[in-house]
Amino acid sequence: MGSSNGKKAVMAVTGAVMVLFLVLHMLGNLKIFFGRDSFNDYAHALRTLLEPLAPYRTVLTIVEIVLVASVVLHMWAAISLARRAGKARPVKYVAKKSQASGYTTHIMRFGGLTIALFVVWHLLDLTFGVVNPKGFDAAPADRMVAGFDPSRWWVTLIYVVAVVMVGLHLRHGVWSAFQTLGWVGRTRTRTLRLGAGLLSGVLVVGFLAPPLAITFGVVQ
């Protein structure tokens, strides 16, 4: 795992875990369009998976631990690879680096930091209710609707920026994973690029739909 290929493999695997989580999380968020009861039932189901074989919230806690471990390993691999590339790269190459390459580097670096900070806020707002108007004891759907209330338009704006950054980060990350796994070829390149863009686009739209619908009064 200390080699570059090993770290790239870690990034690909942990990235896949996070993408799977994002897809499932997006589908769960869309439950709000079917009413508050539907969203609350979904939130309750997450906490009671495999009951009574497993105690309350056991499966969800395991998922959260795996997700946190994936995020930490993903960041470790990314930072390690960036440092190794920086040490191996000649000064002249840095001077000639293309604008597109620099853009991608900034998106991945600052996008990752933006996403990390947003996740902390998101958990404090909608999971733990610390900064949510309804607080922790409110039903999940009530916290979500209150969290994106029109009076808190700035929260929605932050959410939009963060989700767009997730989309850009994801698009490049999925494409990089395809390259790491050796799936990229002359005939596959266009298809895989389209697939990475389509996946990130669907997730961006899916995650933005609920908060924007709440902010503009479509969901109340």
C-alpha positions as semicolon CSV with decimal commas, in nm:
position;residue;x (nm);y (nm);z (nm)
1;M;0,000;0,000;0,000
2;G;0,307;0,224;0,024
3;S;0,361;0,228;-0,353
4;S;0,196;0,479;-0,584
5;N;-0,015;0,207;-0,745
6;G;-0,121;0,084;-0,402
7;K;-0,228;0,432;-0,295
8;K;-0,413;0,483;-0,622
9;A;-0,595;0,155;-0,558
10;V;-0,686;0,277;-0,208
11;M;-0,825;0,596;-0,359
12;A;-1,025;0,400;-0,615
13;V;-1,175;0,157;-0,362
14;T;-1,254;0,420;-0,097
15;G;-1,391;0,646;-0,370
16;A;-1,623;0,367;-0,482
17;V;-1,747;0,326;-0,124
18;M;-1,823;0,698;-0,102
19;V;-1,995;0,703;-0,441
20;L;-2,220;0,416;-0,333
21;F;-2,303;0,606;-0,015
22;L;-2,381;0,922;-0,212
23;V;-2,617;0,735;-0,446
24;L;-2,807;0,576;-0,157
25;H;-2,809;0,901;0,040
26;M;-2,946;1,090;-0,261
27;L;-3,225;0,836;-0,309
28;G;-3,312;0,868;0,058
29;N;-3,324;1,248;0,041
30;L;-3,566;1,231;-0,251
31;K;-3,816;1,064;-0,017
32;I;-3,907;1,413;0,102
33;F;-4,102;1,459;-0,223
34;F;-4,334;1,176;-0,114
35;G;-4,421;1,350;0,211
36;R;-4,275;1,390;0,558
37;D;-4,398;1,051;0,674
38;S;-4,217;0,879;0,389
39;F;-3,892;1,059;0,475
40;N;-3,931;0,984;0,847
41;D;-3,998;0,617;0,771
42;Y;-3,680;0,604;0,564
43;A;-3,477;0,763;0,845
44;H;-3,629;0,521;1,098
45;A;-3,557;0,221;0,873
46;L;-3,188;0,314;0,861
47;R;-3,169;0,295;1,239
48;T;-3,360;-0,033;1,271
49;L;-3,187;-0,239;1,000
50;L;-3,162;-0,610;1,097
51;E;-3,360;-0,565;1,417
52;P;-3,404;-0,768;1,633
53;L;-3,097;-0,964;1,515
54;A;-2,887;-0,652;1,567
55;P;-2,947;-0,381;1,830
56;Y;-3,092;-0,044;1,734
57;R;-2,865;0,158;1,506
58;T;-2,593;-0,111;1,490
59;V;-2,588;-0,144;1,111
60;L;-2,602;0,233;1,061
61;T;-2,311;0,279;1,304
62;I;-2,105;0,021;1,114
63;V;-2,182;0,200;0,786
64;E;-2,076;0,532;0,940
65;I;-1,748;0,381;1,065
66;V;-1,673;0,236;0,721
67;L;-1,755;0,570;0,560
68;V;-1,532;0,768;0,799
69;A;-1,247;0,518;0,745
70;S;-1,294;0,551;0,368
71;V;-1,278;0,931;0,386
72;V;-0,963;0,925;0,603
73;L;-0,788;0,669;0,380
74;H;-0,895;0,855;0,067
75;M;-0,751;1,183;0,196
76;W;-0,432;1,011;0,316
77;A;-0,376;0,851;-0,024
78;A;-0,450;1,176;-0,209
79;I;-0,212;1,382;0,008
80;S;0,061;1,117;-0,012
81;L;0,038;1,097;-0,390
82;A;0,038;1,477;-0,423
83;R;0,351;1,505;-0,208
84;R;0,527;1,228;-0,397
85;A;0,440;1,388;-0,731
86;G;0,562;1,727;-0,606
87;K;0,901;1,585;-0,503
88;A;0,945;1,394;-0,829
89;R;0,836;1,678;-1,058
90;P;1,112;1,897;-1,207
91;V;1,082;2,273;-1,161
92;K;1,064;2,328;-1,536
93;Y;0,764;2,099;-1,561
94;V;0,583;2,302;-1,300
95;A;0,641;2,616;-1,500
96;K;0,499;2,456;-1,813
97;K;0,199;2,297;-1,645
98;S;-0,116;2,352;-1,847
99;Q;-0,402;2,567;-1,726
100;A;-0,638;2,267;-1,747
101;S;-0,410;2,062;-1,522
102;G;-0,384;2,348;-1,274
103;Y;-0,762;2,390;-1,275
104;T;-0,812;2,021;-1,199
105;T;-0,556;2,032;-0,919
106;H;-0,729;2,329;-0,755
107;I;-1,071;2,165;-0,788
108;M;-0,952;1,842;-0,626
109;R;-0,752;2,015;-0,352
110;F;-0,981;2,299;-0,248
111;G;-1,292;2,106;-0,348
112;G;-1,196;1,831;-0,106
113;L;-1,144;2,084;0,174
114;T;-1,476;2,256;0,097
115;I;-1,657;1,923;0,099
116;A;-1,498;1,820;0,430
117;L;-1,601;2,146;0,600
118;F;-1,950;2,120;0,455
119;V;-1,993;1,762;0,580
120;V;-1,917;1,883;0,934
121;W;-2,182;2,157;0,902
122;H;-2,428;1,916;0,741
123;L;-2,396;1,671;1,030
124;L;-2,434;1,947;1,290
125;D;-2,742;2,076;1,108
126;L;-2,946;1,778;0,990
127;T;-2,807;1,482;1,186
128;F;-2,735;1,618;1,533
129;G;-2,958;1,927;1,514
130;V;-2,701;2,146;1,688
131;V;-2,739;2,436;1,443
132;N;-3,085;2,340;1,320
133;P;-3,386;2,558;1,422
134;K;-3,583;2,248;1,528
135;G;-3,306;2,086;1,731
136;F;-3,215;1,719;1,776
137;D;-3,550;1,601;1,916
138;A;-3,747;1,699;1,604
139;A;-3,843;1,445;1,338
140;P;-3,587;1,410;1,053
141;A;-3,827;1,559;0,797
142;D;-3,899;1,858;1,023
143;R;-3,526;1,922;1,063
144;M;-3,474;1,903;0,688
145;V;-3,758;2,142;0,605
146;A;-3,653;2,385;0,879
147;G;-3,290;2,360;0,770
148;F;-3,367;2,487;0,420
149;D;-3,643;2,729;0,514
150;P;-3,655;3,038;0,285
151;S;-3,533;3,252;0,577
152;R;-3,214;3,043;0,578
153;W;-3,143;3,100;0,210
154;W;-2,773;3,135;0,287
155;V;-2,767;2,772;0,407
156;T;-2,918;2,662;0,077
157;L;-2,662;2,871;-0,111
158;I;-2,375;2,706;0,080
159;Y;-2,534;2,368;0,009
160;V;-2,552;2,444;-0,364
161;V;-2,186;2,549;-0,379
162;A;-2,075;2,243;-0,182
163;V;-2,279;2,000;-0,395
164;V;-2,143;2,151;-0,718
165;M;-1,792;2,105;-0,578
166;V;-1,881;1,743;-0,497
167;G;-1,993;1,698;-0,857
168;L;-1,669;1,840;-1,000
169;H;-1,461;1,639;-0,755
170;L;-1,658;1,324;-0,832
171;R;-1,634;1,365;-1,209
172;H;-1,256;1,382;-1,198
173;G;-1,233;1,116;-0,927
174;V;-1,441;0,860;-1,116
175;W;-1,242;0,922;-1,433
176;S;-0,915;0,878;-1,238
177;A;-1,049;0,554;-1,090
178;F;-1,122;0,422;-1,440
179;Q;-0,762;0,500;-1,534
180;T;-0,624;0,335;-1,219
181;L;-0,824;0,020;-1,286
182;G;-0,693;0,009;-1,642
183;W;-1,033;0,042;-1,804
184;V;-0,939;0,335;-2,025
185;G;-0,867;0,252;-2,387
186;R;-0,899;0,410;-2,729
187;T;-1,255;0,288;-2,775
188;R;-1,366;0,335;-2,416
189;T;-1,234;0,680;-2,333
190;R;-1,532;0,878;-2,461
191;T;-1,784;0,639;-2,306
192;L;-1,614;0,640;-1,968
193;R;-1,579;1,020;-1,967
194;L;-1,949;1,047;-2,048
195;G;-2,031;0,798;-1,774
196;A;-1,829;0,992;-1,515
197;G;-1,997;1,318;-1,616
198;L;-2,343;1,162;-1,618
199;L;-2,300;1,008;-1,273
200;S;-2,179;1,333;-1,122
201;G;-2,456;1,529;-1,297
202;V;-2,730;1,297;-1,169
203;L;-2,597;1,320;-0,814
204;V;-2,573;1,699;-0,826
205;V;-2,931;1,733;-0,952
206;G;-3,058;1,470;-0,708
207;F;-2,896;1,635;-0,407
208;L;-2,999;1,988;-0,504
209;A;-3,364;1,906;-0,580
210;P;-3,487;1,869;-0,216
211;P;-3,326;2,182;-0,062
212;L;-3,419;2,401;-0,359
213;A;-3,775;2,267;-0,351
214;I;-3,799;2,351;0,019
215;T;-3,642;2,695;-0,020
216;F;-3,881;2,788;-0,302
217;G;-4,188;2,651;-0,125
218;V;-4,252;2,345;-0,343
219;V;-4,203;2,119;-0,039
220;Q;-4,337;2,245;0,293
